Amino acid sequence: VAKYWADCALSEFFAQGDLEAEKGLPISPLCDRNSTDLASSQRDFIRYIVLPAFEVLGSIILDVERVVVPQIVQNLEYWENISDDK
C-alpha cells in the first residue's frame, strides 16, 4: 500500500516538475524525475518530516504514540530495506 501511494505522489510531483521545466522555472525539490528516486525520497520524508511531527503529537495524544508512531517506524524500516531501483 505504501509503495502504491508513494508512486502516486511522485507521479504528481514529476508532472509539476515537467511543467516547471517547460516554463524555464527551477524545478521544485522532489519534482525532478531525473534526480529523485522513490526509496530515498520516502526515507527522508518519513525521517525528517513525518516521524518528528507524530512524535510531538504522540507526546500530547498517547494513542498516537502507542498506535501511529510504531506504524510510521515500520514504514520507515520498509523504505530503509528497499533499494532505489525497485
SVG drawing of the C-alpha trace seen along z (x, -y; Angstrom):
<svg xmlns="http://www.w3.org/2000/svg" viewBox="-5 -30 25 34">
<polyline fill="none" stroke="black" stroke-width="0.4" points="0.0,0.0 2.8,-2.4 4.6,-1.9 1.4,-2.5 0.7,-5.8 4.3,-6.9 4.3,-6.2 1.1,-8.2 2.6,-11.2 5.8,-11.1 3.8,-10.9 2.1,-14.2 5.4,-15.8 7.1,-14.8 4.2,-16.3 4.7,-19.5 8.4,-19.4 7.9,-18.8 5.7,-21.9 8.2,-23.9 11.0,-22.8 8.8,-23.6 8.3,-27.1 12.0,-27.5 11.5,-27.7 13.7,-26.0 12.3,-22.5 11.0,-22.1 12.5,-19.6 11.3,-16.0 9.8,-17.1 12.8,-16.3 12.2,-12.9 15.9,-12.7 17.3,-13.1 14.6,-11.9 14.3,-8.3 11.4,-6.7 13.0,-4.9 15.4,-7.7 12.7,-10.3 10.3,-8.3 13.1,-7.6 13.9,-11.2 10.3,-12.4 9.4,-10.0 12.7,-10.5 12.7,-14.3 9.1,-15.3 6.5,-12.6 8.1,-10.9 9.2,-14.0 5.8,-15.6 4.0,-12.5 6.4,-12.0 5.4,-15.5 1.7,-14.7 2.2,-11.5 3.5,-13.3 0.1,-15.0 -2.1,-12.2 -0.9,-9.0 -2.8,-6.8 -0.8,-8.4 2.4,-7.4 1.1,-3.9 -0.5,-3.1 0.6,-5.5 4.3,-6.1 5.1,-2.4 3.4,-2.1 5.4,-5.0 8.6,-3.4 7.6,-0.2 7.1,-2.1 10.5,-3.8 12.1,-0.4 10.4,0.8 11.9,-2.0 15.3,-1.6 15.4,2.0 14.2,1.4 16.7,0.5 16.2,-2.6 16.0,-0.6 12.9,1.4"/>
</svg>
